[in-house]
Amino acid sequence: MPTSSIPWFQESHLKLLFLNFPLPLLLLDKAGVPIAQNLACEREFPGDETEKTDWQALLQASANPNPEPTFFYYDASQEKVYVHSMSFGGSTIMVLEKSTQFQHDPEIRLLQQRIHELERSNASDRLTGAWNRAHFEHIIHVELSRSVRYHQPISLIFFDIDHFKHVNDTYGHSVGDQVLRELVKVIKNNIRTSDMLFRWGGEEFALLTTSTHFHAAEKLAHILRAKIAEHPMPAVEQITISLGVAEYLSGEDQQSWFERADQALYQAKNSGRNRVVVDARGNSSNWEAEAQDTLSIMRMQWHDSYLCGHALIDQEHLELFELANRLLDSSVHRAENPVAFIQAMEILLTHVAKHFADEEAILGAQQYADLEVHIRAHKRLLERAMQLKEAALEGTLSTGELVDFLADELVARHMQNSDRQYYPLFNH
């Protein structure tokens, strides 16, 4: 089985981890063709059964909302084989077992955690912890496609450190590295969980803000500029940044969008630095009007795959969907009845806060290993929710921001990603 098309498999420590993993593992390429199996798989499934199986068809037939689908099939002897699949590095790793025990095996949890760590490592800048440029290239096409399909604006903020060469020349590169790390820390503490920060190269960074029109992106850029200017930096005490903002325009190519953001950054630096320049173009105004019509038929759809197996958590998740839909309904008529809209939002936020507290208590009783990480995620979501409430009270909350928080941050990124990490605790 040739494995040259899978770069990570050529790294000795990863290959050894795969080959010696205690459960049967099968590696598929992008086309769904088996290209490697580990020692446990060879013992459990001798012969050429794994090569003859149409794995691509099985994966397509088992497609569901779960990010890590589990399904089964019948082998040549009509024995049921359970499969747990997960994607990594342009390939698919499948765990095969002829019992259901492996679905709750701690080894599966270990493998999932290891794969998550490897994905994060490959996609991150090692110095600062921000996403790297390669990861930007990997995800940008999906984000732009979603932006156009759902008429949700997306903006790009290019920024860099003013006179950073002077920092390196005067204080040395080790201090410069400390400054870069501290800058990333400050930026991350002042953006949403759905925003993505990338190290573009050297002292240059890019911030991708989904469901954000250029007005909101400009406001965020001013906040970040001020936060950096007032934050004490290692050795140098103070640095400043210049920022350029551009919202994506449907029909333009990716390079044109980058150039508009880069040109705005150039103007910010050329006009004195420590300032924000925005390219005041975008489709958000037209989309905002269309989004109000879309909300009248939009519903948050519940799937049984969201069930974790704990009665109270499942009940509160279901109620969260119901309250979110009520908020979406009231948003359609918020111009005529703003009080009802604010009340619906307050009811939802009260429920979310209670649910988070209940969930943390339950996971604490289960001695959940990643409880502290989960608590921090809850804190960030509640802070974001309070920001939206303030914007609603001021009358500046956009439809895109509301939908982004409910559908993307709260459900897609938190419930379907973070929450699923604890599902094995309840034998889901």
C-alpha positions in Angstrom: 0.0 0.0 0.0 1.7 3.3 -1.1 1.8 6.0 1.5 3.9 8.7 -0.2 0.8 10.8 -0.8 0.3 11.3 3.0 3.2 13.6 4.2 2.5 13.1 8.0 2.9 9.3 7.6 6.5 9.8 6.6 7.4 11.2 10.0 8.8 8.4 12.1 7.1 9.2 15.4 3.7 9.5 13.8 4.2 6.3 11.8 5.2 4.4 14.9 2.2 5.8 16.8 -0.1 4.5 13.9 1.6 1.1 13.5 1.7 0.2 17.2 -1.6 1.6 18.3 -3.4 -1.1 20.3 -6.7 -1.0 18.3 -7.1 -1.9 14.6 -6.4 1.2 12.4 -6.8 1.6 8.7 -5.5 4.6 6.7 -7.4 5.9 3.7 -6.2 8.5 1.2 -8.4 11.4 -0.1 -10.1 9.1 -2.6 -11.1 6.7 0.1 -8.6 4.0 -0.9 -6.8 2.0 1.8 -3.1 2.8 1.8 -1.9 1.4 5.2 -3.1 -0.6 8.2 -1.4 -1.1 11.5 -0.3 -4.4 13.2 -3.5 -4.7 15.2 -5.6 -4.4 12.0 -3.5 -7.1 10.3 -4.1 -9.5 13.2 -7.8 -8.8 13.5 -8.6 -8.6 9.7 -6.1 -10.9 7.9 -6.2 -11.3 4.1 -7.4 -8.6 1.7 -10.8 -7.8 3.2 -9.9 -4.2 4.0 -8.6 -3.6 0.4 -11.8 -5.0 -1.2 -14.2 -3.0 0.9 -15.7 0.1 -0.7 -14.8 2.5 2.1 -15.7 5.6 0.1 -19.3 4.3 -0.4 -19.5 3.4 3.3 -18.4 6.8 4.4 -20.9 8.6 2.1 -23.7 6.3 3.2 -22.9 7.0 6.9 -22.7 10.7 6.5 -24.3 12.5 9.4 -23.9 15.7 11.4 -21.3 14.2 13.7 -17.8 15.5 13.0 -16.4 12.0 13.9 -19.0 9.5 12.6 -19.4 6.0 13.9 -21.1 3.3 11.8 -21.0 -0.4 11.0 -21.0 -2.7 8.1 -21.1 -6.5 7.5 -17.9 -8.3 6.4 -17.7 -11.2 4.0 -18.8 -13.6 6.7 -21.7 -11.4 7.6 -20.2 -10.4 10.9 -20.9 -6.8 12.1 -17.8 -4.5 12.0 -18.0 -1.2 13.8 -16.1 1.7 12.4 -15.1 5.0 14.0 -13.5 7.5 11.4 -11.7 10.7 11.8 -9.9 13.0 9.4 -6.3 14.2 9.7 -3.8 15.7 7.2 -5.7 15.0 4.1 -6.4 11.4 5.0 -8.9 9.4 7.0 -8.0 7.2 9.9 -10.5 4.4 10.7 -10.7 2.3 13.8 -12.2 -1.1 13.2 -13.7 -3.5 15.8 -16.0 -6.4 15.9 -17.6 -5.2 19.2 -19.1 -2.0 20.5 -16.6 -1.7 23.3 -14.1 0.4 21.4 -16.7 3.2 20.9 -16.1 4.0 24.6 -12.5 2.8 24.9 -10.2 5.4 26.5 -7.7 4.6 23.7 -10.2 6.2 21.2 -10.2 9.3 23.4 -6.4 9.2 23.4 -6.2 8.9 19.7 -8.7 11.7 19.1 -6.8 14.0 21.5 -3.5 13.1 19.8 -4.9 13.8 16.3 -6.4 17.1 17.5 -3.0 18.1 19.0 -1.2 17.2 15.7 -3.7 19.2 13.6 -3.3 22.2 15.9 0.5 21.9 15.8 0.6 21.7 12.0 -1.7 24.6 11.5 -0.2 26.9 14.1 2.7 29.3 14.2 5.1 27.8 16.7 6.4 31.1 18.1 3.1 32.9 18.8 0.4 30.2 18.8 -1.6 32.1 16.2 -2.8 30.1 13.1 -0.2 30.0 10.4 -0.6 31.2 6.8 -0.8 27.6 5.4 -3.9 27.1 7.6 -5.4 30.3 6.2 -5.0 29.0 2.7 -6.6 25.7 3.8 -9.8 27.3 5.3 -10.3 30.5 3.3 -12.1 28.9 0.4 -14.7 27.3 2.7 -15.2 30.5 4.6 -15.7 32.6 1.4 -18.1 30.0 0.0 -20.2 30.0 3.2 -20.1 33.8 3.2 -21.6 34.0 -0.3 -24.0 31.1 0.1 -25.6 32.5 3.3 -25.1 36.2 2.6 -23.1 36.7 5.7 -20.3 39.3 5.3 -16.7 38.5 6.0 -14.0 41.0 6.7 -10.2 40.9 6.7 -8.0 43.0 9.0 -4.3 43.2 8.0 -2.0 44.7 10.7 1.6 44.9 11.6 3.8 46.4 14.4 5.0 49.9 13.8 8.9 50.2 13.7 9.4 46.6 14.6 12.8 46.5 13.0 13.8 49.1 15.6 12.7 46.8 18.4 14.8 43.9 17.0 17.9 46.2 16.3 17.8 47.9 19.7 16.7 45.1 22.1 17.5 41.9 20.2 15.4 39.3 18.5 14.6 37.5 21.7 12.8 40.6 23.0 11.2 40.9 19.6 9.9 37.3 19.9 8.5 38.2 23.4 6.7 41.2 21.9 5.1 39.1 19.2 3.9 36.5 21.7 2.5 39.2 24.0 0.8 40.9 21.1 -1.0 37.7 20.0 -2.1 37.2 23.6 -3.7 40.7 23.8 -5.4 40.3 20.4 -6.9 36.9 21.3 -8.2 38.2 24.5 -10.2 40.9 22.6 -11.8 39.0 19.7 -14.6 36.4 19.4 -14.1 32.7 19.5 -15.2 32.6 15.9 -12.6 35.1 14.8 -9.3 33.7 13.5 -5.9 35.3 14.0 -3.1 34.3 11.6 0.6 35.2 11.6 1.1 36.3 8.0 4.9 36.6 8.3 7.4 38.4 10.5 5.5 41.1 12.4 2.5 41.0 10.0 -0.8 39.4 11.0 -4.2 38.8 9.5 -7.5 38.7 11.4 -10.4 36.9 9.7 -13.8 38.0 11.0 -16.9 36.1 9.9 -20.4 37.5 9.8 -18.8 41.0 10.1 -19.3 43.9 7.8 -16.6 46.6 7.3 -18.3 49.0 9.8 -18.0 46.4 12.6 -14.6 45.3 11.5 -13.4 48.9 11.6 -14.8 49.3 15.1 -13.0 46.1 16.2 -9.7 47.4 14.6 -9.9 50.6 16.6 -10.4 48.6 19.8 -7.4 46.4 19.0 -5.3 49.4 18.2 -6.1 51.0 21.5 -5.6 47.8 23.5 -2.1 47.3 22.0 -1.1 50.9 22.5 -2.0 50.8 26.2 -0.6 47.4 27.0 2.9 47.2 28.6 5.2 45.1 26.4 8.3 43.2 27.5 11.4 45.5 27.7 10.1 48.0 25.1 7.2 49.1 27.3 5.0 50.2 24.4 4.4 49.3 20.8 1.7 50.5 18.3 0.1 48.8 15.3 -1.4 50.0 12.1 -4.4 48.2 10.6 -6.1 48.0 7.2 -9.7 46.7 6.9 -11.6 45.3 3.9 -14.9 43.4 3.5 -15.1 40.7 0.9 -17.0 41.6 -2.3 -18.8 38.8 -4.1 -17.3 38.1 -7.5 -13.8 39.4 -6.7 -10.9 37.0 -6.5 -9.1 36.3 -3.3 -6.0 38.3 -4.4 -8.0 41.4 -5.1 -9.5 41.2 -1.6 -6.1 40.8 0.0 -4.7 43.8 -2.0 -7.5 46.1 -0.8 -6.8 45.2 2.8 -3.1 45.5 2.2 -3.5 48.9 0.5 -5.6 50.1 3.5 -2.8 49.0 5.8 -0.3 50.8 3.6 -2.3 54.0 3.9 -2.5 53.7 7.7 1.3 53.4 7.9 1.9 56.1 5.3 -0.4 58.6 7.1 1.4 58.4 10.4 1.0 54.8 11.8 -0.9 53.8 14.9 -4.2 54.2 13.1 -6.9 52.3 11.2 -7.9 52.7 7.5 -10.9 51.0 6.1 -11.9 50.2 2.5 -15.5 51.3 2.8 -17.0 48.8 0.3 -19.0 45.6 0.8 -22.2 43.8 0.1 -23.3 43.9 3.8 -25.9 46.6 3.4 -27.9 44.7 0.7 -27.4 41.4 2.5 -28.7 42.9 5.8 -32.0 43.7 4.2 -32.2 40.2 2.6 -31.3 38.6 5.9 -34.3 40.1 7.6 -36.5 38.3 5.1 -34.5 35.1 5.5 -35.0 35.1 9.3 -38.8 34.8 8.9 -38.3 31.2 7.6 -35.0 30.3 9.3 -35.1 27.8 12.1 -32.4 26.2 14.3 -32.8 22.5 13.5 -32.4 20.0 16.3 -30.8 16.6 15.5 -30.8 13.5 17.7 -27.0 13.4 17.2 -26.8 16.3 19.7 -27.9 14.0 22.5 -25.1 13.2 24.8 -26.8 10.7 27.1 -27.2 12.8 30.2 -30.9 13.7 30.8 -30.4 17.2 32.2 -27.8 18.3 29.6 -29.9 17.0 26.8 -33.0 18.7 28.1 -31.2 22.0 28.4 -29.7 21.7 25.0 -33.2 21.1 23.5 -34.6 24.1 25.4 -31.7 26.2 24.1 -32.8 25.5 20.5 -36.4 26.4 21.3 -35.4 29.7 22.9 -33.0 30.5 20.1 -35.8 30.1 17.6 -38.1 32.4 19.6 -35.3 35.0 19.5 -35.0 34.6 15.8 -38.7 35.0 15.4 -38.8 38.2 17.5 -35.8 39.5 15.6 -38.0 39.7 12.4 -40.3 42.2 14.2 -37.8 43.9 16.4 -38.3 47.3 14.6 -42.0 47.3 15.6 -41.5 45.6 19.0 -38.0 46.1 20.3 -39.0 45.3 23.9 -40.1 41.8 23.0 -36.8 41.2 21.2 -34.8 42.3 24.2 -36.9 40.1 26.5 -36.4 37.1 24.2 -32.7 37.7 24.3 -32.6 38.0 28.1 -34.5 34.8 28.5 -32.1 32.9 26.2 -29.0 34.4 27.9 -30.4 33.5 31.3 -30.9 29.9 30.2 -27.5 29.7 28.6 -25.8 30.9 31.8 -27.8 28.4 33.9 -27.0 25.6 31.4 -23.3 26.3 31.5 -23.3 26.3 35.3 -25.2 23.0 35.4 -23.0 21.4 32.8 -19.8 22.5 34.6 -21.1 20.9 37.9 -22.0 17.7 36.1 -18.6 17.4 34.3 -16.9 18.3 37.6 -18.6 15.4 39.3 -17.5 13.1 36.4 -13.9 14.4 36.9 -13.8 15.5 33.3 -10.1 16.0 32.3 -10.7 19.1 30.1 -13.1 20.9 32.5 -11.0 24.0 32.9 -10.8 24.4 29.1 -14.5 24.0 28.9 -15.1 26.5 31.6 -13.0 29.1 29.7 -15.0 28.4 26.6 -18.2 29.1 28.5 -16.8 32.3 29.9 -15.9 33.6 26.4 -19.3 32.7 25.0 -21.1 34.5 27.9 -18.9 37.6 27.4 -19.7 37.6 23.7 -23.4 37.2 24.5 -23.3 40.2 26.8 -21.6 42.2 24.0 -24.5 41.3 21.7 -27.0 42.3 24.4 -25.4 45.7 24.7 -25.4 46.2 21.0 -29.1 45.2 20.9 -29.9 47.8 23.6 -28.0 50.4 21.5 -29.9 49.3 18.4 -26.6 48.4 16.6 -26.9 44.6 16.6 -26.9 43.3 13.1 -28.8 40.2 11.9 -25.5 38.6 10.8 -24.0 39.0 14.2 -27.1 37.4 15.8 -27.2 34.5 13.4 -23.4 34.0 13.7 -23.6 33.7 17.5 -26.5 31.3 17.6 -25.8 29.1 14.7 -22.0 29.3 14.4 -20.4 30.1 17.8 -23.0 28.5 20.1 -24.1 25.4 18.1 -21.6 24.6 15.3 -18.4 25.5 17.2 -19.3 24.8 20.8 -22.1 22.2 20.9 -21.0 20.2 17.9 -17.3 20.5 18.7 -16.3 21.2 22.3 -19.3 19.5 23.9 -18.8 16.3 21.9 -15.5 15.8 23.7 -17.3 14.8 26.9 -20.0 12.6 25.2 -18.0 9.4 26.0 -18.5 10.1 29.7 -22.2 9.3 29.3 -21.9 6.3 27.0 -23.5 8.1 24.1 
